[in-house]
Amino acid sequence: MLLRDALLHVRREVLLPHAYVRVSGPGADPIVWRLLDGTHPEDRQEWLELIHSDESILIQRDGEALDALGRGPVTGGHMTSMSTYTPLTVEALQAMALGPGQRYLELGPGPGVSLALAATITGPGLATGVERDTHMAAFAQRNLDRLGLGAAVVEGDALEGHEPRAPYDRIHSGIGVPRVPHAWVDQLARGGRLLTTLATRTPSWPGHLLATRTPAGTVEAVLRGRRRGYRPLLGYRWLNAVDYRARVTADPGTARPTRLAPPPDDAYGFWLAAAYLAPGLVRDFQPTTMTVVAPEDDSWAVAGPGNGTVRVHGPRDVWAELEDVHARWEAAGRPKRYHVELRDGSGTQHVTSGTGPKALTWTLPPLALVPRQAP
Ligand SMILES: C[S@@+](CC[C@H](N)C(=O)[O-])C[C@H]1O[C@@H](n2cnc3c(N)ncnc32)[C@H](O)[C@@H]1O
């Protein structure tokens, strides 16, 4: 079956029988939510419209059990699982060119929407998901069984992949990782494709990595910046700019001239390089100005719109760092995509824009240094 048919075929109401809606605005602490129960007549219409929209559907708060949730308002906690924004799922499944008969592995399937789509395309008995959360794994398996797609969810850490059913023709990570775990590369079949988000500490500039194993067995990988990516694995701490909004508004910093006009949002090749070469920065997306914050250094820059000045605050000159990365990115020929060297085994993973002395290069951080909070 084709992806288009699979999108029509998979019954989202079975996979997403309830949905949280955020009631409180940005920065609120604690956050107020409202749980919509799809079986309740008063919630039904709103729930149906929500789960059939493109939105990411919020399903689980703080790793809670999912079999006896009460509808209505609830205060506090953070979302630990949700379905993916549909256009991102479509983009991922298209990029992998998934087809019938292929062995498919999904890391972090959550409620199983993309796993169900994949299973519909591959056919029964070929699609497997590895989910770390016990309750979510059971919930997804139960709902997928109701759809009769022959998809399996196993409980485990995605970083290990799933050796018992390896190798896979397609490996799709629904979570962002700082580098590609070697188990994934080891479990990729010849001729296979692997797609993951590469997460850095900043949520602002995700990278999509697509690796292919050639029929001869070597692995080639390409990294591109994108507007959206998957959330990082459980426990990963993202930097947050919204908490700084009030302080930045009150004191944007000292004005100075700059030759760098705020780069456009879709200069993905530049922003991706900035995530690694000027690390620890996060953007607060504002309509008229460009605000970039270094939360751990109490520093920020507010630029634009296009008047040749920037305001900088704090010990770290955030804008000077971006000016420097931008100059290097231009000298490297404004790359849009980067080559990533993925050795089988646990070797270092190098990223490069090309060859020659002006190429942009960096190394992906080891998984061991992932800043993870206690689950
Ligand atoms: C956003 S959901 C994926 C949603 C899915 N793409 C869909 O559309 O239904 C990501 C899931 O990854 C799981 N996860 C996070 N870190 C993990 C890890 N290290 N191992 C396995 N699962 C993990 C989370 O529990 C969550 O359920």
The ligand as an ORCA input file, in Angstrom:
! r2SCAN-3c Opt
* xyz 0 1
  C       6.946     11.833     20.112
  S       6.753     10.123     20.478
  C       6.709      9.469     18.834
  C       5.381      9.596     18.197
  C       5.194      8.840     16.911
  N       6.112      9.299     15.871
  C       3.746      9.020     16.435
  O       3.487      9.844     15.558
  O       2.877      8.343     17.005
  C       8.363      9.726     21.096
  C       8.388      8.549     22.046
  O       9.751      8.209     22.262
  C       9.846      7.602     23.538
  N      11.256      7.614     23.937
  C      12.001      8.673     24.337
  N      13.261      8.263     24.649
  C      13.299      6.921     24.411
  C      14.304      5.936     24.507
  N      15.547      6.242     24.907
  N      13.991      4.666     24.155
  C      12.753      4.332     23.714
  N      11.739      5.222     23.629
  C      12.017      6.495     23.953
  C       8.938      8.459     24.402
  O       8.497      7.724     25.556
  C       7.795      8.776     23.429
  O       6.721      7.892     23.632
*
